[in-house]
């Protein structure tokens, strides 16, 4: 008898099969003496759409809302149905005794597998592989310590509640807004409060009025001091500032106090996903989605880091014995940092990182004991790995020690303060690449009660500044603060806001669009507040921990859906599509809207039931004009595809280019679907045929 192992992706399945000795390769699975390893392609099963319950819902109508099925059903996703049928066939084999769920060890990974098993009617025993890294040793240990599937039933219930709640509220509110105002308007429990935060910040910026203020600086020998009163350094009254300058300039300074304090700062904890995304955005300009994508490759393909989708920054105590192996594996890339640690014998990390009660489903992101080969990593992968590695290595180094000196002076009855920081021991800062030259305090000549020569003052005028627009790092911090989404979903939420054209990304900052500003006025007040999502997440977490009631949660969601749709139906607010043009649709006469796409500007009919669309601008090709070397336009004529250079009026046929492109396309497909690629899962010939047919 054999166990059916269900992985989430083909790349993970290949690793599992190799470790488990499954050498017999088939189109949809790999088989060995004891195991059959197959895979999903992300979700193979999803919640039914409204039209699956009743064909009338294919047409969006406000009067049909809310759509609240008595029992939510599942359906196989058509695009990946072939793989689902393959798993279904394997599940029915007589020699299969049980199933080992080996999808991502988290809420969504549990949902991927359980929905597949539910749809095929699985009744045999279920086991769970729960590991935090993809190294061979971690896989072997995980299969020796399989957990009963029933141990994760509550996690699955939490995932179902999340999926059904998002379907009920997101789908109904989006359909209600879209049909009421005749424009694609998307809303949801996470994306709407996130949009509201961006718009609120924009309002603060637009309503901001700069206010002038003045600061007074004193040069006292080699010491630079600043006027302070009650801890404040700004003077908002120019007359008062001028009066102080006139009265104090040229007067002697008396030292009222000199305070020196030795301080130390421990190494920062390892990264969780959100903090890593924030810092990668600040340092390299990576979007949250890009960081997660690169991190996933480091985890799955290179096996160099532990599970990415974690919200914990701590490690379990039983990992202390693995530290030396991890350092040895990293040594080739960090010889100077690691060699002194290993020379001492057993390397010891900071004790405060090992806290079992602060580890959630997964511990912090740290390097694995897989042997490091930096030459195999891309530039982006090296950048991200280096951040994770240095943060981990900092745990083995002493605290950063420094001394602060605060000198207070009295000049004409007013207080001036000077502050200095001197590095005593760089400690872990040297590992993080922030090493500073060791400096001794320079104010050793100052003593309390000492009177110094008359001082010269300078006055500087400045203006208060508005708050900055959110960067991706700022937005992630706000989402984390208010419990909007999870570490695994925040990147997709941000991208969704950009794709639906309610915010724009400019120079790494987020700007609300006209559409976004109008949408936030139309959407329900309850959906704008992050409190709704925070409450949901608390309840979902309680369900996952076995302390919540799934039935009560979903009953509440159904009532809330009815209320939200009723509010939209009764609303008297007005909306005008900001991208409406004066051009009429040639098919139905409605006005056309202009949309920006990756292929350029498109004109789309504003009538939702009409599918007319055309290009506003000709599509530019990568083909260059032989005369002026500008990119040529692509056109489809009676004789087929041709290229035209508008300035030169030069026209060229595309037959030769099409043949060349076909060869290039074939090479790209061969590379994409080669066995080393994670998306490889069906026969190469079949994938080539499907892809080429789709393009024809």
RAWO-V981596 format. One record per backbone hydrogen bond with DSSP energy under -0.5 kcal/mol. CO is the residue of the C=O (numbers start at 1). NH is the residue of the N-H. E is the energy in kcal/mol with one decimal. If there is no record, write none. Layout:
((CO & NH & E) (CO & NH & E))
//
This chain:
((2 & 97 & -2.9) (2 & 98 & -0.8) (3 & 5 & -0.6) (3 & 36 & -2.6) (4 & 6 & -0.6) (4 & 100 & -3.1) (5 & 7 & -0.7) (5 & 38 & -2.9) (6 & 102 & -3.0) (7 & 40 & -2.0) (8 & 42 & -1.7) (9 & 13 & -2.2) (10 & 14 & -2.4) (11 & 15 & -1.5) (12 & 16 & -2.5) (13 & 17 & -2.9) (14 & 18 & -2.2) (15 & 19 & -2.3) (16 & 20 & -2.5) (17 & 21 & -0.5) (17 & 22 & -3.1) (18 & 21 & -0.8) (21 & 23 & -1.1) (23 & 25 & -0.9) (24 & 31 & -2.8) (28 & 39 & -0.6) (29 & 26 & -2.6) (30 & 37 & -3.3) (31 & 24 & -2.3) (34 & 3 & -2.3) (35 & 32 & -2.8) (36 & 5 & -3.4) (36 & 38 & -0.6) (37 & 30 & -2.5) (38 & 7 & -2.4) (42 & 41 & -0.5) (44 & 77 & -2.7) (46 & 75 & -2.7) (49 & 52 & -1.9) (49 & 53 & -0.7) (50 & 53 & -1.4) (50 & 54 & -1.8) (54 & 57 & -1.9) (55 & 58 & -1.9) (56 & 59 & -1.1) (58 & 60 & -0.6) (59 & 61 & -0.5) (61 & 64 & -1.1) (62 & 65 & -1.5) (66 & 68 & -0.8) (73 & 48 & -2.6) (75 & 46 & -2.6) (77 & 80 & -1.0) (78 & 81 & -1.4) (80 & 84 & -1.5) (81 & 85 & -2.6) (82 & 86 & -1.7) (83 & 87 & -2.1) (84 & 88 & -2.6) (85 & 89 & -2.3) (86 & 90 & -2.1) (87 & 91 & -2.5) (88 & 92 & -1.0) (89 & 92 & -0.5) (90 & 93 & -1.5) (93 & 96 & -1.4) (95 & 2 & -3.6) (95 & 97 & -0.6) (97 & 125 & -0.6) (98 & 4 & -2.7) (99 & 101 & -0.6) (99 & 127 & -2.9) (100 & 6 & -2.4) (100 & 102 & -0.6) (101 & 129 & -2.8) (102 & 8 & -0.6) (104 & 106 & -2.1) (106 & 110 & -2.2) (107 & 111 & -1.6) (108 & 112 & -2.3) (109 & 113 & -1.7) (110 & 114 & -2.6) (111 & 115 & -2.3) (112 & 116 & -1.2) (113 & 117 & -2.4) (114 & 118 & -2.7) (115 & 119 & -2.3) (116 & 120 & -1.8) (117 & 122 & -2.7) (118 & 121 & -0.8) (125 & 99 & -2.1) (126 & 149 & -2.6) (127 & 101 & -3.1) (128 & 130 & -0.6) (128 & 147 & -2.4) (129 & 131 & -0.5) (132 & 307 & -3.5) (135 & 139 & -2.2) (136 & 140 & -2.5) (137 & 141 & -2.8) (138 & 142 & -2.4) (139 & 143 & -2.2) (140 & 144 & -1.4) (141 & 145 & -1.0) (143 & 146 & -0.6) (147 & 128 & -3.1) (148 & 151 & -1.6) (149 & 152 & -2.1) (150 & 153 & -1.4) (152 & 156 & -2.1) (153 & 157 & -2.4) (154 & 158 & -2.2) (155 & 159 & -2.0) (156 & 160 & -2.5) (157 & 161 & -2.4) (158 & 162 & -2.2) (159 & 163 & -2.5) (160 & 164 & -2.9) (161 & 165 & -2.4) (162 & 166 & -2.3) (163 & 167 & -2.0) (164 & 168 & -2.8) (165 & 169 & -2.5) (166 & 170 & -1.6) (166 & 171 & -0.7) (167 & 171 & -1.7) (167 & 172 & -0.6) (168 & 172 & -1.2) (169 & 173 & -2.4) (170 & 174 & -2.1) (171 & 175 & -2.5) (172 & 176 & -2.5) (173 & 177 & -2.6) (174 & 178 & -2.5) (175 & 179 & -2.6) (176 & 180 & -2.2) (177 & 181 & -2.1) (178 & 182 & -0.9) (178 & 183 & -1.1) (183 & 185 & -0.6) (188 & 192 & -1.6) (190 & 194 & -1.6) (191 & 195 & -2.4) (192 & 196 & -2.5) (193 & 197 & -1.7) (194 & 198 & -1.7) (195 & 199 & -2.4) (196 & 200 & -2.4) (197 & 201 & -2.1) (198 & 202 & -1.8) (199 & 203 & -2.3) (200 & 204 & -2.0) (201 & 205 & -1.9) (202 & 206 & -2.7) (203 & 207 & -2.2) (205 & 208 & -0.8) (208 & 210 & -0.5) (211 & 464 & -2.4) (213 & 462 & -2.8) (214 & 235 & -2.2) (215 & 460 & -2.8) (216 & 227 & -2.6) (217 & 458 & -2.5) (218 & 220 & -0.7) (218 & 225 & -2.8) (219 & 221 & -0.7) (219 & 456 & -0.8) (220 & 223 & -2.2) (223 & 220 & -3.2) (223 & 225 & -0.6) (225 & 218 & -2.9) (226 & 417 & -2.6) (228 & 415 & -0.6) (229 & 232 & -2.1) (232 & 229 & -2.3) (234 & 236 & -0.5) (235 & 214 & -2.7) (236 & 238 & -0.6) (237 & 241 & -2.0) (238 & 242 & -2.9) (239 & 243 & -2.3) (240 & 244 & -2.3) (241 & 245 & -2.1) (242 & 246 & -2.3) (243 & 247 & -2.1) (244 & 248 & -2.6) (245 & 249 & -1.9) (248 & 251 & -2.2) (251 & 455 & -2.2) (253 & 452 & -3.7) (254 & 256 & -0.6) (254 & 410 & -2.6) (255 & 449 & -3.3) (257 & 408 & -2.7) (258 & 260 & -0.5) (259 & 406 & -2.7) (261 & 404 & -2.6) (263 & 402 & -2.5) (265 & 400 & -2.5) (271 & 365 & -2.8) (272 & 276 & -2.0) (273 & 277 & -2.5) (274 & 278 & -2.3) (275 & 279 & -2.6) (276 & 280 & -2.4) (277 & 281 & -1.7) (278 & 282 & -2.0) (279 & 283 & -2.7) (280 & 284 & -2.2) (280 & 285 & -0.6) (280 & 286 & -1.5) (281 & 285 & -1.1) (287 & 291 & -2.4) (288 & 292 & -2.1) (289 & 293 & -2.2) (290 & 294 & -2.7) (291 & 295 & -2.6) (292 & 296 & -2.3) (293 & 297 & -1.4) (294 & 298 & -2.0) (295 & 299 & -1.8) (296 & 300 & -3.2) (297 & 301 & -1.1) (297 & 302 & -2.2) (298 & 304 & -2.5) (298 & 305 & -0.9) (304 & 368 & -2.1) (308 & 310 & -2.5) (310 & 273 & -2.2) (313 & 270 & -0.5) (314 & 364 & -2.3) (315 & 355 & -1.3) (316 & 319 & -1.8) (317 & 320 & -1.5) (319 & 322 & -1.8) (320 & 323 & -1.1) (322 & 326 & -1.9) (323 & 327 & -2.3) (324 & 328 & -2.4) (325 & 329 & -1.9) (326 & 330 & -1.3) (327 & 331 & -0.8) (328 & 331 & -0.6) (329 & 372 & -2.4) (330 & 333 & -1.8) (330 & 334 & -1.0) (331 & 334 & -0.5) (334 & 338 & -2.7) (335 & 339 & -2.6) (338 & 341 & -0.6) (338 & 342 & -2.3) (339 & 343 & -2.0) (340 & 344 & -0.7) (341 & 344 & -0.6) (342 & 345 & -1.5) (344 & 346 & -0.7) (345 & 347 & -0.7) (350 & 353 & -1.5) (351 & 354 & -1.6) (353 & 315 & -3.2) (353 & 355 & -1.2) (355 & 358 & -1.5) (356 & 359 & -1.3) (358 & 360 & -0.6) (362 & 360 & -0.7) (364 & 366 & -0.6) (365 & 271 & -0.7) (366 & 306 & -1.9) (373 & 376 & -1.9) (374 & 377 & -1.5) (378 & 382 & -2.5) (379 & 383 & -2.0) (380 & 384 & -2.2) (381 & 385 & -2.6) (382 & 386 & -2.6) (383 & 387 & -1.7) (384 & 388 & -2.0) (385 & 389 & -3.2) (386 & 390 & -2.6) (387 & 391 & -2.0) (388 & 392 & -1.9) (389 & 393 & -2.9) (390 & 394 & -2.1) (392 & 395 & -1.3) (393 & 396 & -1.8) (394 & 397 & -1.5) (395 & 350 & -1.2) (398 & 428 & -1.7) (399 & 401 & -0.5) (400 & 265 & -2.5) (401 & 424 & -2.3) (401 & 425 & -2.2) (402 & 263 & -3.2) (403 & 422 & -2.6) (404 & 261 & -2.5) (405 & 407 & -0.5) (405 & 420 & -2.1) (406 & 259 & -2.6) (407 & 418 & -2.6) (408 & 256 & -2.7) (408 & 257 & -1.4) (409 & 411 & -0.5) (409 & 416 & -2.5) (410 & 254 & -1.9) (411 & 414 & -1.9) (414 & 411 & -2.6) (415 & 228 & -2.5) (416 & 409 & -3.2) (417 & 226 & -2.3) (418 & 407 & -2.6) (420 & 405 & -2.9) (422 & 403 & -2.9) (423 & 439 & -0.9) (425 & 401 & -2.9) (426 & 429 & -2.0) (427 & 430 & -1.4) (428 & 431 & -0.8) (428 & 432 & -1.6) (429 & 434 & -3.0) (430 & 433 & -0.8) (443 & 446 & -1.7) (447 & 450 & -1.9) (450 & 255 & -3.4) (452 & 253 & -0.9) (455 & 250 & -2.3) (456 & 219 & -1.8) (458 & 217 & -3.2) (460 & 215 & -2.3) (462 & 213 & -2.7) (470 & 510 & -2.2) (471 & 475 & -2.6) (472 & 476 & -2.4) (473 & 477 & -1.9) (474 & 478 & -2.2) (475 & 479 & -2.6) (476 & 480 & -2.4) (477 & 481 & -2.4) (478 & 482 & -2.1) (479 & 484 & -3.0) (480 & 483 & -0.9) (483 & 485 & -0.8) (486 & 489 & -1.0) (486 & 490 & -1.8) (489 & 493 & -2.0) (490 & 494 & -2.1) (491 & 495 & -2.1) (492 & 496 & -2.2) (493 & 497 & -1.8) (494 & 498 & -1.5) (495 & 499 & -2.8) (496 & 500 & -2.2) (497 & 502 & -1.8) (497 & 503 & -1.2) (498 & 501 & -1.4) (502 & 513 & -2.1) (504 & 506 & -0.7) (504 & 511 & -2.7) (506 & 509 & -2.1) (508 & 472 & -0.6) (509 & 506 & -2.9) (511 & 504 & -3.2) (513 & 517 & -2.3) (514 & 518 & -1.9) (515 & 519 & -2.6) (516 & 520 & -2.0) (517 & 521 & -0.7) (518 & 521 & -0.7) (518 & 522 & -1.3) (519 & 522 & -0.5) (519 & 523 & -2.1) (524 & 527 & -0.6) (524 & 528 & -0.9) (525 & 528 & -0.7) (525 & 529 & -0.9) (529 & 532 & -1.0) (529 & 533 & -0.6) (530 & 534 & -2.5) (531 & 535 & -2.5) (532 & 536 & -2.3) (533 & 537 & -3.0) (534 & 538 & -2.0) (535 & 539 & -2.3) (536 & 540 & -3.1) (537 & 541 & -2.4) (538 & 542 & -2.0) (539 & 543 & -2.2) (540 & 544 & -2.4) (541 & 545 & -1.6) (542 & 547 & -3.4) (542 & 548 & -1.0) (543 & 546 & -1.5) (548 & 550 & -0.6) (549 & 553 & -2.1) (550 & 554 & -2.4) (551 & 555 & -2.2) (552 & 556 & -2.1) (553 & 557 & -1.9) (554 & 558 & -2.1) (555 & 559 & -1.9) (556 & 560 & -2.3) (557 & 561 & -2.4) (558 & 562 & -1.9) (559 & 563 & -1.9) (560 & 564 & -2.6) (561 & 565 & -2.3) (562 & 566 & -2.1) (563 & 567 & -2.0) (564 & 568 & -1.7) (565 & 569 & -2.4) (566 & 570 & -1.9) (567 & 571 & -0.8) (568 & 571 & -0.7) (577 & 580 & -1.3) (579 & 594 & -2.8) (583 & 592 & -2.9) (585 & 589 & -1.8) (590 & 585 & -3.4) (591 & 606 & -2.0) (592 & 581 & -2.9) (593 & 595 & -0.5) (593 & 604 & -3.2) (595 & 597 & -0.5) (595 & 602 & -3.1) (597 & 600 & -1.6) (600 & 597 & -1.8) (601 & 616 & -2.6) (601 & 617 & -1.1) (602 & 595 & -3.1) (602 & 604 & -0.5) (603 & 614 & -2.2) (604 & 593 & -3.8) (606 & 608 & -0.7) (607 & 610 & -1.9) (612 & 605 & -2.2) (614 & 603 & -3.6) (619 & 634 & -3.2) (623 & 632 & -2.7) (625 & 629 & -1.8) (630 & 625 & -2.7) (632 & 621 & -3.1) (633 & 644 & -2.1) (634 & 619 & -0.6) (635 & 637 & -0.6) (635 & 642 & -2.6) (637 & 640 & -1.5) (640 & 637 & -2.8) (641 & 654 & -1.3) (642 & 635 & -2.6) (643 & 652 & -2.5) (644 & 633 & -3.0) (644 & 646 & -0.7) (645 & 649 & -2.0) (645 & 650 & -1.0) (650 & 645 & -2.7) (652 & 643 & -3.1) (654 & 658 & -2.9) (655 & 659 & -1.9) (656 & 660 & -2.2) (657 & 661 & -3.2) (658 & 662 & -2.3) (659 & 663 & -1.9) (660 & 664 & -2.4) (661 & 665 & -2.9) (662 & 666 & -2.2) (663 & 667 & -2.4) (664 & 668 & -2.4) (665 & 669 & -2.4) (666 & 670 & -2.5) (667 & 671 & -2.2) (668 & 672 & -2.8) (669 & 673 & -2.6) (671 & 674 & -0.9) (674 & 677 & -2.6) (677 & 680 & -1.6) (678 & 11 & -0.7) (683 & 687 & -2.2) (684 & 688 & -2.7) (685 & 689 & -2.2) (686 & 690 & -2.5) (687 & 691 & -2.7) (688 & 692 & -2.6) (689 & 693 & -2.3) (690 & 694 & -2.1) (691 & 695 & -1.4) (692 & 696 & -1.2))
//
